[in-house]
Amino acid sequence: MDQIASNYEENIRWFDEVLGAGRSCDIVYRDLYVAGRRAHFWVIDGFGGDAILERMGAFWLSLPPEAVRDLAEMQQFADRFVTFMEVNVSFDRDDIVTSVLMGKSLLLVEGLSGAALIDAKEYPSRSVGEPPDGKVLRGSHDGFIEAVVPNMALLRRRIRDPHLTMEGMKVGRRSHNDVVLCYLDDRVDQALLTELRQKLQNIDAKSLTMAQESVAEAIRPRQWYNPFPKVRYTERPDAAAACVMEGNIILMVDNSASVMILPTTFFDFTQEANDFYFPPLVGTYLRILRVTVFLISLLITPAWYLMVSSPELLPGWLDFLSSPEPAALSLLSQLLVVEFLIDVLKLASLNTPDTLANSFSMLGALILGDFAVQAGWLGPEVLVYMAFVSVAGFAQPSYELGYAFKLLRVVLLLATAAFRVWGFALGFLGILVLLATTKPLVGKGYLYPLIPFNAKALWRLLVREPISRENT
């Protein structure tokens, strides 16, 4: 540990150089006289709470010399004359520099050993409005923001339990991002918590530029070929609070409005907040509908292609499925082209200004719909099936799972085109094997509670039960 020097001038020069005082325009610094002693103050412009710092500075400047005459340590000064609650004294240079870059204010006083770090920061942040994804018809309409401290307060507001623990740590060799583990210490799986804590502490990365995605990639198993999401995200405080009450762990990363829910299994993606803001029967129906539609979206285009390419396998009452209208492109090419164009439209819509969004939607529909059919490039049946697939992708809240199913649907389609019935059967079997071999970040298994089997837990995931002691 590199400790600060005992010489006041040497400390001033060292911190000025390292923090970039005079080099970086957002590093604010000034000299003060506190009770007749020289003092120096550093703060990052935009982080410091001006009103709080001004009140403390005015108080320090008014102190008479005899007030600090018998003081030799900064801790004594902080205990007597720093009225702000969040203050600590440090002797570690690296810790002090990191704290200042996090937004804390640094105070050095001549003749006092140690440095005072005052956490009077005010991060720039937006309001806690409802997130764009995960909207509900009823219930709360607040959402997490990019600052971790207000996010913790949103959970504290819902869980007023002394067992609720917010465990903070720093991750990233250079960025030192704030990461917070939120859990109930009397309900959480302690072995799982220890495993997750160790994985976070062992992250060997310079920075977490992409916040929670960087954390997930740093601790996830090395399965680059596996598209299934290993983490469930939410921007809803009510959903996160419910998961905490059931014994899960919430992982919050500063600069991200999404929190990670751990452990995550495949069946967790069947749940959505709207299920719990309706009566149990309606919530169960919505959940079953969501799962059914999503599974159909995986199989519908490969199964239809198999029906068209092998019409002899169809019963007579399904003959109409095997005779699509002819088009310039082959059926396989049509399906792949529309899969590609749908993703192009999604990417383009992300960069479309709001004022042009309606015009863009109309233009995209015309190009993909009426114009393509009239030109003879695409058949109307292809557009119908792909429209269903596109709409079904928004029937569940996880974008990651939607793209996983999309990639698997394309692979299954190609296997069906190559080997017909055997390709379809082997492709579907391969998807099941891939799902069964998926490794979660932490936890009992990706297919829990199916593997290992837990009938009660599986029933609660598939059916919306009324609220009870164990079901939130």
Summary of the structure (lengths in Angstrom):
residues: 472
radius of gyration: 29.1
end to end distance: 46.4
largest distance: 102.5
contacts: 1385
relative contact order: 0.08
helix: 50%
strand: 14%
